[in-house]
Structure formats: C-alpha cells, structure tokens
C-alpha cells in the first residue's frame, strides 16, 4: 500500500508524548522519534499498519480508507435539516433578582413581557411548518412557571398532534403549586434548576430570603422523593471560586448525578455586576481542573456514588463520538437556523440563548426573524459565514480543531467584534485548555483517569476503557 497520509496536526501533550490528530478526528500518541518518522514519511511496515488501523493512511482516492475518512468528517459536521429543538420564553418576568442573571429579566409584576394567544397560535404553525414528528422543547425565562398555562397548552397540543416531544422546564423552584405539579407529573417533562451550593450559599446568591430558600429545598426534596432524582437536573454558577469543592460535596449529598461547573457568564445584568467575568478564564480554569480532579478522586474512591461533570463529558464525546454535534458551544459548523431556534417573549427568533441576551441589552440585534414572518434568510447567511472554523487561520493548524467549535456570540459579547485572532479569545483559551486536559488524561494510564474517562463516556464507571491501543512506541 502506498504511504499517502491524510492531513494531520500535532502538539506535545506531555514530557514524553505528542498528540497527532487528523481532520476526521482520529488520533494517536507517539514519542518524538516516531513523530520525526511521520514528518519525514519514513514509515516502516509496523508503523504503516498502525497508521492504517487509526485511519491516517490511504492508498488512492476513492479506496476504502479514503471514503472512511470522508465519512468521518461528514459525521462530525452534518447538521439536521429540520428544526428539532425549541427554546421558548413564555415570559421574561421573574420572581428572583440574582446578581449574575444573564437574561436581563423584568420584575414579576411588569406587564407586556408574556406570550399572548396570537404568539402561541403562531408557534404551533411554526412547528408544523418546520419540524418533523420529534422535537424537544425547553421552557426558559424569566421564570417560565409564571405562565404554567402556556406550558400546559403546548404539551397538550403536542400530544393532540401526535408529536413525539420531550420537555424541560428551567425553573428556580421557588413556587410549586398544584397546577405546576400537574405538568411536572408528565413523564416527558423534566426539571432543570439552579443549585449554587448549601442553603447559605443558595440564599446569598439567589433568593436573598431564608424563607424562600427553605421553600426551594422543600420543593426540590418533594419532587426528587416523589418522582425520582432523575426528574431533576441542577447546575451551579460560581463567582466565589472557593465555594466550588463544598458545592460539589453538596451535590453528592443530594444524590445528583451530574454537575456543570461554570463561572458567571459575561451576559445580561452580569456584565455590570460581575465585570471580572469578561477576562477571568485562565483563573477559572485553574479552579476548574482542580475541581475536576476532586470529582475524579471522589468517584474512584467511592465506587458506588458518581458525579459526571457536564463540560468534561460533552467535550469527551466530541472526541470519541463522531456524530456528537448537539451542543451548540462546540460544534462546527455552528450554523444558525438549521436545527434549533430560541423564541423570545415577543415571538422573535434567535440562533442561541446568548444571542438573545446580548440583543436584549442593546449590544447588537441578533434576532433573525419572527414566528409570524419566518426566518430572515439574508441575515442568517450573513451570520453563518463566520460560524465555521475550517477556514479560520487560527483554527486550521490546531490539533483540537476536529473536536472544537466556534462561537461568534461570545466574541461579540466580550470584544464587540468577531475577527479577533482566536488564540486571544476567552472561548479559544477555555476549550484548548479543556481538550489538552482530556488528551493528557487519556494518555496518562492513570487508573483514576481511566475510571472516570470511561464513566463520562459510557455512563458506566469501570477500569476497562472503550478505546483500543492509542500509543505507538
């Protein structure tokens, strides 16, 4: 077989090994001596056989290896052709006043920020026109349970239209009455809420009212005890990074199986109240990796009580699962108007929740039509030209490019521009650090890492990794 190499990138991953990745996302590790052989195309039979097994070599255009390479690239990039995910905002009103709110919500009693019957009717028509028989609907806000009637009407409509739908209600769980429970009892409805830590931390960062905080935990316990802990997912927001480990311990104590470690997002009201969130990514990552090690050690020691960290699991699946393109932050291309929309309280369409946020504060209007007149194709095309990393001069030489994504909205939010060199952006520094950490753990041969890599990838924590030989010595 001729030694025709597919395009690849490489970088030193630790003191002994280099990581080599292809454009299709295949990878392996080798020492410097074997890297030089690869660079000089001085490939003997053993090395050739290994490279063939890792899909780095092909004989000629159109052969099995060539087509397999193209197929893997396609799997990584293909997006659905119909809308399957709707994030809707039935009201922008909220009954809390969190300092890190990134939505720019309005007071609970403010009028003019709710869906009306006309928007609801147009939403039904929009779904019929743009979706097939299976969708997911996420209710955001504001506090969406303030309009539980709209949520109930949408669920009932999907059932009547025989649409296979799943629903997620993102709620602060301050109020939980019979009308809300009637909706929550539906097996297709899940709850997403915010738990920033213990009662004291939760009270300080969210409710600022001990009685309401107590009611939140009563509602949480009631739902988890009656419907099972799997009914609820929770995530914290950190601006005091010293609280991360105590919060992880608290999540273990609640029986939660996932946690999404994230700092304050530089959006909405948080831009003014937490300005440090604009440039703190390097500091945050130091705390994040320390916290991730803490989770890994606890998982390995306990052996029967595990927590998965959402960002790590999502990034890890991007490495190993070729078709894992669902998470908007790290997919490429990340085209708007293809498979999801955010529909605001006024019926306007947005490509992401973050786009809605920076539009709301008047930074730039990233609305892309509305549910009455439909998407604005020209505006969507103008937005999408920068939503692919394959032609970005900073990305094309990056070893992590096959797994990473692109996020123009984050760049606009932080820098008021989309053409800042990627290596200077928070998004790039964040994800390069996280992917470098993943590959360092993969090659470490450390049982703690292997145990948690396997668990985060397969949901089964074991010392038997789901990947074959990855090092060429």
Secondary structure, DSSP 8 states (H G I E B T S, - for coil): ---EE--EEEEE-SSS-EEEEETTS-EEEE-HHHHHHHHTT---HHHHHHHHHTT-EESSTTSHHHHHHHHHHHHHH---SS--EEEEESB-EES---TT-SS--EETT-SS-B--HHHHHHHHHHHHHH--SEEEEEEESS-GGGGHHHHHHHHHHHHHTT-EEEEEEE---S---HHHHHHHTSTTEEEEEE--SSHHHHIIIII--HHHHHHHHHHHHHHHHHH-GGGEEEE--BSSGGGHHHHHHHHHHHT--EE---B--SSTTHHHHTGGGGS-HHHHHHHHHHHHHHHHHHHHHHSS---EEHHHHHHHHHHH-TT----GGG-SS--TTSSEEEE-TTSEEESSHHHHHHHHTTS---EEEETTTEE-HHHHHHHHTTS-STT-TTTTT-TTTTT----HHHHHHHHS-S-S-GGGSHHHHHHHHHHHHHHHHHHH--HHHHHHHHHHHHS---SS-S----EE-
